[in-house]
Amino acid sequence: MNQSRLESLIETLINTAIGFAVSYAAWPLVAVMFDMNYSAEQHLGITLVFTVISVARGYVVRRWFNAGLHRAAVRLAKRLNRKHYEIR
């Protein structure tokens, strides 16, 4: 089943919101592991930058995947249909 562009965007936003929460919670642990000092503004800013990148990436991959999968299904159906008529 193909998704509409809006459905792809909604799925990507929900997925990214979950990723944002995980990333925001994990950043202080990563900063301690790498001995990095940061302010609350930097913490939020870094997480937001990567969130925007994630939304764009997720949307493009989803649209590309849907388009490619749909084309492959159409090609397969045409091949199967040709073989069906050749047998008769």
Protein Blocks (a to p, Z undefined) as FASTA:
>chain_A
ZZdfklmmmmmmmmmmmmmmmmmmmmmmmmmmnopacdfklmmmmmmmmmmmmmmmmmmm
mmmmmmmmmmmmmmmmmmmmmmmmmmZZ
